Amino acid sequence: MANNLSVRHLRAFTQIAGCGSFTRAAESLHLTQSTLTATIKQLEQQLGLSLLDRTTRRVLLTSEGERFLPVAERLLSDFDTAITDLQARAEHQQGQVGIAASPSVLTRLLPAVVHRYNQQFPNIGLYLRDDGAGGIEQRVLDNEVDFGIAGNHSNHPDLSYLPLLKDRYGIVVPAGHPLSRPSEAIDWQQLRHERLIYLSSDTGIRAQLSAVEVEGEVVLPLDGALLEVSNPAVLAALIEEGVGISILPALAAATPSFNHLHFCPLVQPLVEREVFILTRRGRSLSPAAQTLRDMLLNSISDASLPPYVSCELSA
C-alpha cells in the first residue's frame, strides 16, 4: 500500500494529543473540526490502527497512539529544524562557501571581495583553497568547493567555464638584469640562454608555456634538468636572489611577492592566459555562494586591474 501520509497528518495528531480535544486542536491549527476529523481518519486508515479514543468529555491516546506520539513529535521537530536551516541559508544567516583558486587570484582579486562579503554576511563561513589549475578543476568536480577560479586546464565536459580575465605573459627579472627593459619588447628567442625557473607541472601556466612555438618550434627547454617550484613566493625569492628568471602571466607578477621585481611583457608571439570561473554543470550554487560569485563579478567589472590584465566579462 502506498504511503500517503504527510506532515499535516502528524501535526494534526500531535496537536490533538496535546490538547485532548478536537475542538481546541482545530482552533489551534486554524482548521474546521470536520477537516481535522477527516485528517485523523485518513491517518488511522493508512496505519490500520486506532490512535485516539473519543469519549464524551475527552480524547485519549490508545496504547498504539502513546507509542507513536514521541515518534511523530521527533519527525515534526526534525522537519521543522530542517526547514528553519534551509530558510536561514536562503537568507544568508548560516552556511559556508568554498572557493579554489590560484595563489595570484587569492592574493590579488579576492581579499577585498571577501572583506565586503564577511562584513555583510558575518554568519557565513568562507574557506579558500589555493591549488594548480588541475587541482582546482578536481575540487569543483568533487564538490569540495562551490566554484573555482582558474584556467581551462582540461575542458572537462562536467564543468562550465565563464570567462573572467585575460592576462599577458612576460618575464619576471630582478632589478638590474639585462632584460629589465620595460620600454623595449622582449621576444621569446631572447630567453634561450637564460636560466629559467618554472612553476610545477600541475599548474595551467606550465602547461601553456610548454606549447609556445616560434616558427613551428617549441621555444622553451622543458626537458632535461629543470629548476621548478610549486610556491610563487619561493619563485619570487629565487629570482630576487639572482638564481634565474621566470615567465609568468601579468596577474601573477602583480602579487605582493613580486613587488621588488620587474615584469616585461613578451612578444613574437604575444601569449595570453584566460582565467575562468569554474562551476559544476547541473549543480546549482547555494544562495550564499551565488551572492559571493556575483560580488566577485561586480568587483572585477569595476576594478582597476594591473597592466596587461583585462576583464573578459560580457557587458
Secondary structure, DSSP 8 states (H G I E B T S, - for coil): ------HHHHHHHHHHHHHS-HHHHHHHHT--HHHHHHHHHHHHHHHTS--EEE-SS-EEE-HHHHHHHHHHHHHHHHHHHHHHHHHHHHTTSS-EEEEEE-HHHHHHTHHHHHHHHHHH-TTSEEEEEE--HHHHHHHHHTTSSSEEEE--SS--TTEEEEEEEEEEEEEEE-TT-TT--TTS-EEGGGGTTS-BEEE-TTSHHHHHHTT-EETTEE-S--SSS-EEES-HHHHHHHHHHTS-BEEEEHHHHTSGGGTTSEEEEEESS--EEEEEEEEETT----HHHHHHHHHHHHHHHH----TTEEE----
